[in-house]
Amino acid sequence: MTLWNAVLLASIICVALKAIGYLIPPRWFDAPTPTRITDLLTVALLSALVAVQTLGFGQAIVVDARVPALLVAAGLLMLRAPFLAVVVAAAATAALLRLWGLAA
């Protein structure tokens, strides 16, 4: 199977899944349990993405300047700081740690 065949097959599967989603009756999602599950699933997937992007490097787990930067960002978000301030503070934290040689 060539790369283009794999891309076309994946595209067809995605379109089919989307079409199947439109066929599901809306009343199935009106109940509180499915609504809660879909809300929590979004948060879980986003959290997993952040964890993988922060700690992962290829097949290895790496703890470097991104971890303290993420902790700074999480703390500022808990304090309801503006998003731009959170991004700047996290970037500054990672940059300073790398500058001082405390993290790779």
mmCIF file of the C-alpha atoms, coordinates in Angstrom:
data_MODEL
# 
_entry.id   MODEL 
# 
loop_
_atom_site.group_PDB 
_atom_site.id 
_atom_site.type_symbol 
_atom_site.label_atom_id 
_atom_site.label_alt_id 
_atom_site.label_comp_id 
_atom_site.label_asym_id 
_atom_site.label_entity_id 
_atom_site.label_seq_id 
_atom_site.pdbx_PDB_ins_code 
_atom_site.Cartn_x 
_atom_site.Cartn_y 
_atom_site.Cartn_z 
_atom_site.occupancy 
_atom_site.B_iso_or_equiv 
_atom_site.pdbx_formal_charge 
_atom_site.auth_seq_id 
_atom_site.auth_comp_id 
_atom_site.auth_asym_id 
_atom_site.auth_atom_id 
_atom_site.pdbx_PDB_model_num 
ATOM 1   C CA . MET A 1 1   ? 0.000   0.000  0.000  1.00 0.00 ? 1   MET A CA 1 
ATOM 2   C CA . THR A 1 2   ? 1.442   3.334  -1.012 1.00 0.00 ? 2   THR A CA 1 
ATOM 3   C CA . LEU A 1 3   ? 1.233   6.499  1.034  1.00 0.00 ? 3   LEU A CA 1 
ATOM 4   C CA . TRP A 1 4   ? -1.449  7.955  -1.233 1.00 0.00 ? 4   TRP A CA 1 
ATOM 5   C CA . ASN A 1 5   ? -3.579  4.831  -0.916 1.00 0.00 ? 5   ASN A CA 1 
ATOM 6   C CA . ALA A 1 6   ? -3.353  5.097  2.867  1.00 0.00 ? 6   ALA A CA 1 
ATOM 7   C CA . VAL A 1 7   ? -4.313  8.785  2.757  1.00 0.00 ? 7   VAL A CA 1 
ATOM 8   C CA . LEU A 1 8   ? -7.294  8.078  0.499  1.00 0.00 ? 8   LEU A CA 1 
ATOM 9   C CA . LEU A 1 9   ? -8.434  5.168  2.684  1.00 0.00 ? 9   LEU A CA 1 
ATOM 10  C CA . ALA A 1 10  ? -8.167  7.291  5.837  1.00 0.00 ? 10  ALA A CA 1 
ATOM 11  C CA . SER A 1 11  ? -10.105 10.094 4.140  1.00 0.00 ? 11  SER A CA 1 
ATOM 12  C CA . ILE A 1 12  ? -12.896 7.735  3.126  1.00 0.00 ? 12  ILE A CA 1 
ATOM 13  C CA . ILE A 1 13  ? -13.096 6.334  6.661  1.00 0.00 ? 13  ILE A CA 1 
ATOM 14  C CA . CYS A 1 14  ? -13.290 9.859  8.132  1.00 0.00 ? 14  CYS A CA 1 
ATOM 15  C CA . VAL A 1 15  ? -16.094 10.861 5.772  1.00 0.00 ? 15  VAL A CA 1 
ATOM 16  C CA . ALA A 1 16  ? -17.967 7.631  6.558  1.00 0.00 ? 16  ALA A CA 1 
ATOM 17  C CA . LEU A 1 17  ? -17.649 8.209  10.316 1.00 0.00 ? 17  LEU A CA 1 
ATOM 18  C CA . LYS A 1 18  ? -18.906 11.772 9.932  1.00 0.00 ? 18  LYS A CA 1 
ATOM 19  C CA . ALA A 1 19  ? -21.881 10.576 7.875  1.00 0.00 ? 19  ALA A CA 1 
ATOM 20  C CA . ILE A 1 20  ? -22.699 7.920  10.467 1.00 0.00 ? 20  ILE A CA 1 
ATOM 21  C CA . GLY A 1 21  ? -22.619 10.611 13.151 1.00 0.00 ? 21  GLY A CA 1 
ATOM 22  C CA . TYR A 1 22  ? -25.395 12.499 11.379 1.00 0.00 ? 22  TYR A CA 1 
ATOM 23  C CA . LEU A 1 23  ? -27.551 9.368  11.400 1.00 0.00 ? 23  LEU A CA 1 
ATOM 24  C CA . ILE A 1 24  ? -27.535 9.050  15.206 1.00 0.00 ? 24  ILE A CA 1 
ATOM 25  C CA . PRO A 1 25  ? -30.821 10.330 16.643 1.00 0.00 ? 25  PRO A CA 1 
ATOM 26  C CA . PRO A 1 26  ? -30.394 13.598 18.602 1.00 0.00 ? 26  PRO A CA 1 
ATOM 27  C CA . ARG A 1 27  ? -32.455 12.251 21.515 1.00 0.00 ? 27  ARG A CA 1 
ATOM 28  C CA . TRP A 1 28  ? -29.555 9.911  22.359 1.00 0.00 ? 28  TRP A CA 1 
ATOM 29  C CA . PHE A 1 29  ? -27.473 12.949 23.270 1.00 0.00 ? 29  PHE A CA 1 
ATOM 30  C CA . ASP A 1 30  ? -30.189 14.838 25.129 1.00 0.00 ? 30  ASP A CA 1 
ATOM 31  C CA . ALA A 1 31  ? -29.837 12.686 28.245 1.00 0.00 ? 31  ALA A CA 1 
ATOM 32  C CA . PRO A 1 32  ? -27.518 14.019 30.965 1.00 0.00 ? 32  PRO A CA 1 
ATOM 33  C CA . THR A 1 33  ? -25.124 11.039 30.923 1.00 0.00 ? 33  THR A CA 1 
ATOM 34  C CA . PRO A 1 34  ? -24.037 11.223 27.246 1.00 0.00 ? 34  PRO A CA 1 
ATOM 35  C CA . THR A 1 35  ? -23.730 15.009 27.506 1.00 0.00 ? 35  THR A CA 1 
ATOM 36  C CA . ARG A 1 36  ? -21.499 14.695 30.554 1.00 0.00 ? 36  ARG A CA 1 
ATOM 37  C CA . ILE A 1 37  ? -19.392 11.999 28.904 1.00 0.00 ? 37  ILE A CA 1 
ATOM 38  C CA . THR A 1 38  ? -18.813 14.052 25.761 1.00 0.00 ? 38  THR A CA 1 
ATOM 39  C CA . ASP A 1 39  ? -17.873 17.113 27.842 1.00 0.00 ? 39  ASP A CA 1 
ATOM 40  C CA . LEU A 1 40  ? -15.393 15.141 29.948 1.00 0.00 ? 40  LEU A CA 1 
ATOM 41  C CA . LEU A 1 41  ? -13.990 13.314 26.935 1.00 0.00 ? 41  LEU A CA 1 
ATOM 42  C CA . THR A 1 42  ? -12.976 16.624 25.372 1.00 0.00 ? 42  THR A CA 1 
ATOM 43  C CA . VAL A 1 43  ? -11.119 17.659 28.525 1.00 0.00 ? 43  VAL A CA 1 
ATOM 44  C CA . ALA A 1 44  ? -9.429  14.252 28.814 1.00 0.00 ? 44  ALA A CA 1 
ATOM 45  C CA . LEU A 1 45  ? -8.215  14.317 25.213 1.00 0.00 ? 45  LEU A CA 1 
ATOM 46  C CA . LEU A 1 46  ? -6.875  17.856 25.557 1.00 0.00 ? 46  LEU A CA 1 
ATOM 47  C CA . SER A 1 47  ? -5.104  16.933 28.807 1.00 0.00 ? 47  SER A CA 1 
ATOM 48  C CA . ALA A 1 48  ? -3.519  13.898 27.173 1.00 0.00 ? 48  ALA A CA 1 
ATOM 49  C CA . LEU A 1 49  ? -2.320  16.047 24.269 1.00 0.00 ? 49  LEU A CA 1 
ATOM 50  C CA . VAL A 1 50  ? -0.719  18.552 26.654 1.00 0.00 ? 50  VAL A CA 1 
ATOM 51  C CA . ALA A 1 51  ? 0.963   15.751 28.624 1.00 0.00 ? 51  ALA A CA 1 
ATOM 52  C CA . VAL A 1 52  ? 2.356   14.078 25.514 1.00 0.00 ? 52  VAL A CA 1 
ATOM 53  C CA . GLN A 1 53  ? 3.605   17.350 24.040 1.00 0.00 ? 53  GLN A CA 1 
ATOM 54  C CA . THR A 1 54  ? 5.175   18.388 27.349 1.00 0.00 ? 54  THR A CA 1 
ATOM 55  C CA . LEU A 1 55  ? 6.824   15.138 28.407 1.00 0.00 ? 55  LEU A CA 1 
ATOM 56  C CA . GLY A 1 56  ? 7.322   13.268 25.173 1.00 0.00 ? 56  GLY A CA 1 
ATOM 57  C CA . PHE A 1 57  ? 10.276  13.313 22.811 1.00 0.00 ? 57  PHE A CA 1 
ATOM 58  C CA . GLY A 1 58  ? 10.084  10.484 20.306 1.00 0.00 ? 58  GLY A CA 1 
ATOM 59  C CA . GLN A 1 59  ? 9.690   7.292  22.319 1.00 0.00 ? 59  GLN A CA 1 
ATOM 60  C CA . ALA A 1 60  ? 11.223  8.727  25.508 1.00 0.00 ? 60  ALA A CA 1 
ATOM 61  C CA . ILE A 1 61  ? 9.892   10.720 28.429 1.00 0.00 ? 61  ILE A CA 1 
ATOM 62  C CA . VAL A 1 62  ? 11.850  13.935 28.891 1.00 0.00 ? 62  VAL A CA 1 
ATOM 63  C CA . VAL A 1 63  ? 11.618  16.335 31.819 1.00 0.00 ? 63  VAL A CA 1 
ATOM 64  C CA . ASP A 1 64  ? 13.041  19.678 30.768 1.00 0.00 ? 64  ASP A CA 1 
ATOM 65  C CA . ALA A 1 65  ? 12.098  23.369 30.920 1.00 0.00 ? 65  ALA A CA 1 
ATOM 66  C CA . ARG A 1 66  ? 8.619   22.676 29.551 1.00 0.00 ? 66  ARG A CA 1 
ATOM 67  C CA . VAL A 1 67  ? 7.442   21.079 32.810 1.00 0.00 ? 67  VAL A CA 1 
ATOM 68  C CA . PRO A 1 68  ? 8.074   24.124 35.076 1.00 0.00 ? 68  PRO A CA 1 
ATOM 69  C CA . ALA A 1 69  ? 6.667   26.361 32.326 1.00 0.00 ? 69  ALA A CA 1 
ATOM 70  C CA . LEU A 1 70  ? 3.500   24.260 32.264 1.00 0.00 ? 70  LEU A CA 1 
ATOM 71  C CA . LEU A 1 71  ? 3.239   24.480 36.065 1.00 0.00 ? 71  LEU A CA 1 
ATOM 72  C CA . VAL A 1 72  ? 3.593   28.269 35.910 1.00 0.00 ? 72  VAL A CA 1 
ATOM 73  C CA . ALA A 1 73  ? 0.908   28.420 33.221 1.00 0.00 ? 73  ALA A CA 1 
ATOM 74  C CA . ALA A 1 74  ? -1.436  26.187 35.237 1.00 0.00 ? 74  ALA A CA 1 
ATOM 75  C CA . GLY A 1 75  ? -0.939  28.324 38.351 1.00 0.00 ? 75  GLY A CA 1 
ATOM 76  C CA . LEU A 1 76  ? -1.656  31.533 36.481 1.00 0.00 ? 76  LEU A CA 1 
ATOM 77  C CA . LEU A 1 77  ? -4.745  30.026 34.860 1.00 0.00 ? 77  LEU A CA 1 
ATOM 78  C CA . MET A 1 78  ? -6.014  29.024 38.303 1.00 0.00 ? 78  MET A CA 1 
ATOM 79  C CA . LEU A 1 79  ? -5.567  32.650 39.363 1.00 0.00 ? 79  LEU A CA 1 
ATOM 80  C CA . ARG A 1 80  ? -7.624  33.713 36.308 1.00 0.00 ? 80  ARG A CA 1 
ATOM 81  C CA . ALA A 1 81  ? -4.755  35.616 34.682 1.00 0.00 ? 81  ALA A CA 1 
ATOM 82  C CA . PRO A 1 82  ? -5.248  36.816 31.095 1.00 0.00 ? 82  PRO A CA 1 
ATOM 83  C CA . PHE A 1 83  ? -4.267  34.210 28.519 1.00 0.00 ? 83  PHE A CA 1 
ATOM 84  C CA . LEU A 1 84  ? -1.595  36.382 26.923 1.00 0.00 ? 84  LEU A CA 1 
ATOM 85  C CA . ALA A 1 85  ? 0.045   36.874 30.334 1.00 0.00 ? 85  ALA A CA 1 
ATOM 86  C CA . VAL A 1 86  ? -0.040  33.113 30.907 1.00 0.00 ? 86  VAL A CA 1 
ATOM 87  C CA . VAL A 1 87  ? 1.687   32.415 27.583 1.00 0.00 ? 87  VAL A CA 1 
ATOM 88  C CA . VAL A 1 88  ? 4.338   35.102 28.138 1.00 0.00 ? 88  VAL A CA 1 
ATOM 89  C CA . ALA A 1 89  ? 5.056   33.947 31.695 1.00 0.00 ? 89  ALA A CA 1 
ATOM 90  C CA . ALA A 1 90  ? 5.353   30.299 30.669 1.00 0.00 ? 90  ALA A CA 1 
ATOM 91  C CA . ALA A 1 91  ? 7.648   31.170 27.770 1.00 0.00 ? 91  ALA A CA 1 
ATOM 92  C CA . ALA A 1 92  ? 9.769   33.387 30.005 1.00 0.00 ? 92  ALA A CA 1 
ATOM 93  C CA . THR A 1 93  ? 10.035  30.623 32.602 1.00 0.00 ? 93  THR A CA 1 
ATOM 94  C CA . ALA A 1 94  ? 11.251  28.096 30.038 1.00 0.00 ? 94  ALA A CA 1 
ATOM 95  C CA . ALA A 1 95  ? 13.636  30.608 28.455 1.00 0.00 ? 95  ALA A CA 1 
ATOM 96  C CA . LEU A 1 96  ? 15.184  31.644 31.768 1.00 0.00 ? 96  LEU A CA 1 
ATOM 97  C CA . LEU A 1 97  ? 15.635  28.057 32.922 1.00 0.00 ? 97  LEU A CA 1 
ATOM 98  C CA . ARG A 1 98  ? 17.367  27.217 29.663 1.00 0.00 ? 98  ARG A CA 1 
ATOM 99  C CA . LEU A 1 99  ? 19.488  30.380 29.829 1.00 0.00 ? 99  LEU A CA 1 
ATOM 100 C CA . TRP A 1 100 ? 20.661  29.587 33.355 1.00 0.00 ? 100 TRP A CA 1 
ATOM 101 C CA . GLY A 1 101 ? 21.395  25.977 32.388 1.00 0.00 ? 101 GLY A CA 1 
ATOM 102 C CA . LEU A 1 102 ? 18.932  24.498 34.867 1.00 0.00 ? 102 LEU A CA 1 
ATOM 103 C CA . ALA A 1 103 ? 16.969  22.654 32.203 1.00 0.00 ? 103 ALA A CA 1 
ATOM 104 C CA . ALA A 1 104 ? 17.653  21.441 28.697 1.00 0.00 ? 104 ALA A CA 1 
# 
